[in-house]
């Protein structure tokens, strides 16, 4: 039966391809920017935001010139926010407040916000047993999305889209995301892989990064360096403008008048796509392939030779991409990667992974030049934050199945900020136009 079904669907696919194909010349003829990006790769302007800003170029003498990348949260440079936290302070909750409310909290506001985050970090009675442990899956993002939608059933005011209620729902979901991720993974490895299952209770006094590490580990132990590095990773993934796929999805669904749970479930579905949230997994797969084919991690000639094979579509997945190098917006540098790298180096030293760190550094040095030479890219290419994030998760013992879930645990803060801004500023459903090129038939 399965073979018959597959054969039938392949036949139908051929019919769909014949009838759904649209000539590329028509997009040019009607001035349609495919993917909502112009011919230079710049996003089509669809809205305004006060939440964040991305800078990759500046106007010098009337000309657009590439510059070192900048990322701003609510008027503050991200590197300055992280610098002001100091060596030991964890800042997830403080910066979440900034993104949500639009201003840095004073000490009293920060303590109150942390208190609410801690109190909301709990799931309804028997939710883990009745929801998360039912139909466990390797796809943790799907598991989390199912849980988010089900949480609406426990909320008496689920459909209330007032700003105050939406804020409450968003803060509650931000608090619960670590539980949904870790418990979903633990259910999967127990029921599908035969491993032992442990369900630790969260500690309301601990930060988001500390709770994540504690919940994931059988012995619940972690170091200060581990917590600081994970906290920094979460801060850098929290928000990245309104135009990225999942954040735009958030605004589109919010504009329809839908509730917070449905909105965040839609954003989760967008983020899980490999073109959006799965980049760090591809970096890890590529790095494993490089380790298998490069004998000396300090031999730049040997590394360059294999990178050229990857670029020439002769090695790894034969798509010609060096994953983690290059970004749709940044050219000279990704500010998140520059900030993150110093923490990665510190963690690599603590974990005895200096040799791996040297391999990453050599690829970072070599790949941009090799790519630019092959592709004739004039805007420049540089490492992005995903180049190192998978390496960090690996050193922290975070399983690959949770990589995109870590991204979601951070990015839900940005989604929440954009949902609130959409509710306050725009009372109009987002409805772009599609021109029909359909042939009329009798």
C-alpha positions as CSV (number, residue, x, y, z in Angstrom):
1,X,0.0,0.0,0.0
2,X,2.8,2.4,0.9
3,X,4.5,1.9,-2.5
4,X,1.3,2.4,-4.3
5,X,0.7,5.6,-2.4
6,X,4.2,6.9,-3.1
7,X,3.8,6.1,-6.8
8,X,0.5,7.9,-6.9
9,X,1.9,11.0,-5.1
10,X,4.8,11.2,-7.5
11,X,2.5,11.2,-10.4
12,X,0.4,14.0,-8.8
13,X,3.6,15.9,-8.0
14,X,4.4,16.0,-11.7
15,X,1.0,17.4,-12.5
16,X,1.5,20.1,-9.7
17,X,4.9,21.1,-11.1
18,X,3.5,21.5,-14.6
19,X,0.6,23.6,-13.4
20,X,2.2,25.6,-10.6
21,X,5.4,26.7,-12.3
22,X,5.7,30.5,-13.0
23,X,8.3,31.8,-15.4
24,X,11.0,33.9,-13.7
25,X,10.7,36.6,-16.3
26,X,7.2,37.4,-15.0
27,X,8.5,38.3,-11.6
28,X,10.8,40.8,-13.3
29,X,8.1,42.0,-15.6
30,X,5.7,42.8,-12.8
31,X,8.4,44.1,-10.4
32,X,7.8,41.3,-7.8
33,X,10.5,41.0,-5.2
34,X,10.7,37.3,-4.5
35,X,11.1,36.5,-0.8
36,X,10.3,40.1,-0.1
37,X,13.9,41.0,-1.0
38,X,15.1,43.3,-3.9
39,X,17.7,42.3,-6.4
40,X,20.5,43.4,-4.0
41,X,19.1,41.2,-1.3
42,X,17.7,44.1,0.8
43,X,14.4,43.4,2.5
44,X,11.3,45.2,1.2
45,X,10.2,47.7,3.8
46,X,6.9,46.4,5.4
47,X,6.8,48.1,8.8
48,X,8.5,50.3,11.5
49,X,9.8,49.2,14.8
50,X,11.3,50.7,18.0
51,X,12.6,47.4,19.3
52,X,15.9,46.8,17.5
53,X,18.2,47.9,14.7
54,X,20.7,46.1,12.5
55,X,23.4,48.1,10.8
56,X,25.6,46.6,8.0
57,X,26.4,49.7,5.9
58,X,26.7,53.5,6.1
59,X,26.5,56.4,3.7
60,X,29.9,57.9,3.1
61,X,30.1,60.8,0.6
62,X,26.7,59.9,-0.8
63,X,27.7,56.2,-1.4
64,X,26.6,53.1,0.5
65,X,29.7,51.6,2.1
66,X,29.9,48.3,4.1
67,X,30.8,48.7,7.7
68,X,31.3,46.5,10.8
69,X,28.0,45.1,11.8
70,X,26.0,46.6,14.6
71,X,23.0,45.3,16.6
72,X,21.0,47.6,18.8
73,X,18.4,46.7,21.4
74,X,16.0,49.5,22.3
75,X,18.6,52.2,21.5
76,X,21.6,50.4,23.2
77,X,24.5,48.6,21.4
78,X,24.3,44.9,22.3
79,X,28.0,44.7,23.1
80,X,27.7,47.6,25.6
81,X,24.7,45.9,27.3
82,X,26.7,42.7,27.7
83,X,29.8,44.6,28.8
84,X,27.9,46.5,31.5
85,X,26.7,43.2,32.9
86,X,30.3,42.5,34.0
87,X,32.2,39.2,34.2
88,X,29.8,37.2,36.4
89,X,26.3,38.8,36.2
90,X,23.7,36.9,34.1
91,X,21.5,39.2,32.1
92,X,18.8,37.3,30.3
93,X,16.0,38.6,32.5
94,X,17.2,42.2,32.6
95,X,17.6,42.4,28.8
96,X,14.2,40.6,28.3
97,X,12.7,43.4,30.4
98,X,14.4,46.0,28.2
99,X,13.1,44.4,25.0
100,X,9.6,44.0,26.3
101,X,9.1,47.3,28.1
102,X,11.4,49.5,26.1
103,X,13.6,50.7,28.9
104,X,16.2,49.3,31.2
105,X,14.7,48.4,34.6
106,X,15.8,50.0,37.9
107,X,16.8,47.6,40.7
108,X,13.3,47.3,42.0
109,X,11.8,46.7,38.6
110,X,14.4,44.1,37.8
111,X,13.8,42.2,41.0
112,X,10.0,42.2,40.5
113,X,10.4,41.0,36.9
114,X,12.8,38.2,38.0
115,X,10.3,37.2,40.7
116,X,7.4,36.9,38.1
117,X,9.7,34.9,35.7
118,X,10.5,32.6,38.6
119,X,6.9,32.1,39.7
120,X,5.7,31.5,36.1
121,X,8.4,28.9,35.6
122,X,6.0,26.0,36.3
123,X,3.6,23.9,34.3
124,X,0.0,23.0,35.1
125,X,-0.5,19.9,37.2
126,X,0.2,16.6,35.3
127,X,1.0,18.6,32.1
128,X,4.3,16.8,31.7
129,X,2.6,13.4,32.0
130,X,-0.5,14.2,30.0
131,X,0.9,16.3,27.2
132,X,4.7,16.2,26.9
133,X,5.1,12.5,27.5
134,X,2.3,11.6,25.1
135,X,3.6,11.1,21.5
136,X,7.2,12.0,22.2
137,X,9.2,12.9,19.1
138,X,12.8,13.6,18.0
139,X,11.5,16.9,16.6
140,X,11.7,18.9,19.9
141,X,10.4,22.0,18.1
142,X,7.2,20.2,17.2
143,X,6.9,18.9,20.8
144,X,7.3,22.4,22.1
145,X,4.8,23.8,19.6
146,X,2.2,21.2,20.7
147,X,2.8,22.1,24.3
148,X,2.4,25.9,23.6
149,X,-0.9,25.3,21.9
150,X,-2.1,23.0,24.7
151,X,-1.2,25.6,27.4
152,X,-4.0,27.8,25.9
153,X,-6.5,25.2,27.3
154,X,-5.3,26.0,30.8
155,X,-5.7,29.8,30.4
156,X,-9.1,31.1,31.2
157,X,-8.3,34.3,29.4
158,X,-6.5,32.7,26.4
159,X,-8.5,34.8,23.8
160,X,-8.0,38.1,25.5
161,X,-5.6,40.1,23.3
162,X,-5.4,43.2,25.5
163,X,-1.9,44.5,25.9
164,X,-1.8,43.7,29.7
165,X,-3.1,40.2,29.2
166,X,-0.8,39.6,26.2
167,X,2.2,40.8,28.3
168,X,1.2,38.3,31.0
169,X,1.0,35.5,28.5
170,X,4.3,36.3,26.9
171,X,6.1,36.5,30.2
172,X,4.6,33.2,31.2
173,X,5.7,31.5,28.0
174,X,9.2,33.0,28.2
175,X,9.4,31.4,31.7
176,X,8.1,28.0,30.5
177,X,10.2,27.6,27.4
178,X,13.2,25.9,29.2
179,X,10.8,23.3,30.7
180,X,9.0,22.6,27.4
181,X,12.4,22.1,25.7
182,X,14.2,19.9,28.2
183,X,11.2,17.8,29.3
184,X,10.3,17.2,25.6
185,X,13.8,16.0,25.0
186,X,13.9,13.8,28.1
187,X,10.6,12.1,27.1
188,X,12.0,11.5,23.6
189,X,15.2,9.8,24.7
190,X,13.3,7.7,27.3
191,X,10.5,6.4,25.1
192,X,12.3,6.4,21.8
193,X,15.9,5.7,22.7
194,X,15.5,3.6,25.9
195,X,17.5,6.0,28.1
196,X,16.7,6.8,31.7
197,X,14.3,9.7,32.2
198,X,14.7,12.4,34.9
199,X,12.4,15.4,35.4
200,X,14.0,18.0,37.7
201,X,11.9,20.8,39.1
202,X,13.0,24.3,38.2
203,X,14.4,26.6,40.8
204,X,12.6,30.0,40.9
205,X,15.7,31.7,42.3
206,X,17.9,30.7,39.3
207,X,18.3,32.5,36.0
208,X,17.0,31.1,32.7
209,X,20.5,29.9,31.7
210,X,21.1,28.3,35.1
211,X,17.8,26.5,35.0
212,X,18.5,25.2,31.5
213,X,21.8,23.7,32.6
214,X,20.4,22.3,35.9
215,X,17.3,20.8,34.2
216,X,19.4,19.1,31.5
217,X,21.9,17.4,33.7
218,X,21.3,14.3,35.9
219,X,23.5,15.7,38.7
220,X,22.1,19.3,38.2
221,X,25.6,20.8,38.4
222,X,27.2,23.5,36.2
223,X,30.0,26.0,36.5
224,X,29.9,29.8,36.5
225,X,31.6,29.9,33.1
226,X,29.1,27.5,31.6
227,X,26.2,29.6,32.9
228,X,27.8,32.9,31.7
229,X,28.5,31.5,28.2
230,X,24.9,30.1,27.8
231,X,23.4,33.3,29.1
232,X,25.4,35.3,26.6
233,X,24.3,33.0,23.8
234,X,20.7,33.6,24.8
235,X,21.2,37.3,24.9
236,X,22.6,37.4,21.4
237,X,19.8,35.3,19.9
238,X,17.0,37.2,21.7
239,X,16.2,39.6,18.9
240,X,17.3,40.4,15.4
241,X,14.9,42.9,13.8
242,X,11.4,42.6,12.5
243,X,12.2,41.2,9.1
244,X,13.5,37.8,9.9
245,X,11.1,35.0,9.0
246,X,9.8,34.0,12.4
247,X,9.5,37.5,13.8
248,X,7.6,38.6,10.6
249,X,5.3,35.6,11.2
250,X,4.7,36.8,14.7
251,X,3.6,40.2,13.4
252,X,1.4,38.7,10.6
253,X,-0.4,36.4,13.0
254,X,-0.8,39.0,15.7
255,X,-2.3,41.4,13.1
256,X,-5.1,38.9,12.4
257,X,-6.3,39.3,16.0
258,X,-5.1,35.8,17.0
259,X,-4.1,34.9,20.6
260,X,-0.6,34.7,22.0
261,X,-0.4,30.9,22.0
262,X,-1.3,30.6,18.4
263,X,1.0,33.4,17.5
264,X,4.0,31.8,19.3
265,X,3.2,28.4,17.8
266,X,3.3,29.9,14.3
267,X,6.6,31.6,15.1
268,X,8.0,28.3,16.3
269,X,6.9,26.6,13.1
270,X,8.7,29.2,11.1
271,X,11.9,29.1,13.2
272,X,12.3,25.3,12.9
273,X,12.8,25.5,9.1
274,X,16.4,24.6,8.2
275,X,16.7,27.9,6.3
276,X,16.1,29.8,9.5
277,X,16.8,28.2,12.8
278,X,18.8,25.1,11.9
279,X,22.0,26.8,10.7
280,X,24.1,25.8,13.7
281,X,23.3,22.1,13.2
282,X,24.6,22.3,9.6
283,X,27.8,24.0,11.0
284,X,28.3,21.1,13.3
285,X,27.8,18.5,10.6
286,X,30.3,20.3,8.4
287,X,32.9,20.6,11.1
288,X,32.6,16.8,11.8
289,X,33.2,16.2,8.1
290,X,36.2,18.5,8.1
291,X,37.7,16.7,11.1
292,X,37.4,13.4,9.2
293,X,39.3,14.8,6.2
294,X,41.9,17.1,7.8
295,X,44.7,15.5,9.7
296,X,46.5,18.6,11.1
297,X,44.2,21.3,12.5
298,X,47.1,23.8,12.5
299,X,48.0,23.2,8.8
300,X,46.3,26.1,7.0
301,X,47.2,24.8,3.6
302,X,45.6,21.5,4.2
303,X,42.5,23.2,5.7
304,X,42.3,25.6,2.8
305,X,42.5,22.8,0.3
306,X,39.6,21.0,1.8
307,X,37.5,24.2,2.1
308,X,38.1,24.7,-1.6
309,X,36.6,21.2,-2.2
310,X,33.5,22.2,-0.2
311,X,33.1,25.5,-2.1
312,X,33.6,23.7,-5.4
313,X,30.7,21.3,-4.5
314,X,33.2,18.3,-4.3
315,X,32.9,17.6,-0.6
316,X,30.6,17.5,2.4
317,X,27.0,18.0,1.1
318,X,28.1,19.2,-2.3
319,X,26.1,22.4,-2.1
320,X,29.1,24.7,-2.2
321,X,28.4,26.4,1.2
322,X,30.7,26.9,4.1
323,X,28.0,27.0,6.8
324,X,28.4,29.7,9.4
325,X,30.3,32.0,7.1
326,X,28.3,34.8,5.5
327,X,25.0,36.5,6.5
328,X,22.1,37.9,4.5
329,X,22.6,41.4,6.1
330,X,26.1,41.6,7.7
331,X,29.1,41.8,5.4
332,X,32.3,42.8,7.2
333,X,31.4,41.3,10.5
334,X,28.5,40.0,12.6
335,X,28.6,41.8,15.9
336,X,27.1,38.8,17.7
337,X,30.0,36.5,16.5
338,X,32.6,39.0,17.7
339,X,31.1,39.3,21.1
340,X,30.4,35.6,21.5
341,X,33.9,34.5,20.4
342,X,35.7,35.7,23.5
343,X,33.3,33.6,25.7
344,X,33.7,30.6,23.4
345,X,37.5,30.8,23.8
346,X,37.2,30.9,27.6
347,X,34.8,27.9,27.6
348,X,37.1,25.9,25.2
349,X,40.0,26.5,27.6
350,X,37.9,25.2,30.6
351,X,36.8,22.2,28.6
352,X,40.2,21.3,27.1
353,X,38.9,21.9,23.6
354,X,41.7,24.3,22.5
355,X,42.6,22.1,19.4
356,X,39.0,22.4,18.2
357,X,39.1,26.1,18.8
358,X,42.2,26.5,16.6
359,X,40.4,24.6,13.8
360,X,37.5,27.0,14.1
361,X,39.8,30.0,14.1
362,X,41.7,28.8,11.0
363,X,38.4,28.2,9.1
364,X,37.3,31.7,10.2
365,X,40.5,33.2,8.8
366,X,40.6,31.2,5.5
367,X,36.9,30.7,4.4
368,X,35.9,34.4,3.8
369,X,38.8,34.9,1.4
370,X,38.2,31.6,-0.4
371,X,34.5,32.3,-0.8
372,X,35.0,35.8,-2.0
373,X,37.5,34.6,-4.6
374,X,35.2,31.9,-5.9
375,X,31.9,33.7,-5.8
376,X,33.2,37.2,-6.6
377,X,31.3,38.7,-3.6
378,X,32.0,42.4,-3.3
379,X,30.1,43.1,-0.1
380,X,32.3,40.8,1.9
381,X,31.6,37.7,4.0
382,X,32.4,37.0,7.6
383,X,31.5,34.4,10.3
384,X,28.0,34.7,11.7
385,X,26.9,33.8,15.3
386,X,25.9,30.3,14.2
387,X,29.5,29.5,13.4
388,X,30.3,29.1,17.1
389,X,26.9,28.5,18.7
390,X,26.8,24.8,17.9
391,X,30.3,24.4,19.2
392,X,29.3,26.0,22.4
393,X,26.2,23.8,22.8
394,X,28.4,20.8,22.2
395,X,30.9,21.8,24.9
396,X,27.9,22.4,27.3
397,X,26.7,18.9,26.6
398,X,23.5,20.1,25.0
399,X,22.2,17.5,22.5
400,X,21.8,18.4,18.8
401,X,18.0,17.8,19.1
402,X,17.9,20.9,21.4
403,X,20.0,23.3,19.3
404,X,17.0,25.0,17.6
405,X,15.0,24.8,20.8
406,X,17.8,26.9,22.5
407,X,17.3,29.4,19.7
408,X,13.6,29.5,20.3
409,X,14.0,29.8,24.1
410,X,15.9,33.1,23.5
411,X,14.0,34.4,20.4
412,X,10.6,34.2,22.1
413,X,11.6,37.4,23.9
414,X,11.9,39.2,20.6
415,X,8.7,37.7,19.3
416,X,6.9,38.8,22.4
417,X,8.2,42.4,22.1
418,X,7.1,42.5,18.4
419,X,3.7,41.1,19.3
420,X,3.2,43.9,21.9
421,X,4.4,46.6,19.5
422,X,2.0,45.2,16.8
423,X,-0.9,45.3,19.2
424,X,-0.2,48.9,20.3
425,X,0.8,50.5,16.9
426,X,-1.1,48.7,14.2
427,X,-4.8,47.9,14.0
428,X,-4.6,46.6,10.5
429,X,-4.3,43.1,9.2
430,X,-1.1,42.4,7.2
431,X,-2.3,41.5,3.8
432,X,0.3,41.8,0.9
433,X,-0.9,41.4,-2.7
434,X,-0.3,38.6,-5.1
435,X,-0.9,39.2,-8.8
436,X,-2.7,36.5,-10.7
437,X,-1.0,35.2,-13.9
438,X,-3.6,32.5,-14.2
439,X,-4.8,31.5,-17.7
440,X,-8.6,31.8,-18.0
441,X,-10.2,28.6,-19.4
442,X,-13.6,27.6,-20.6
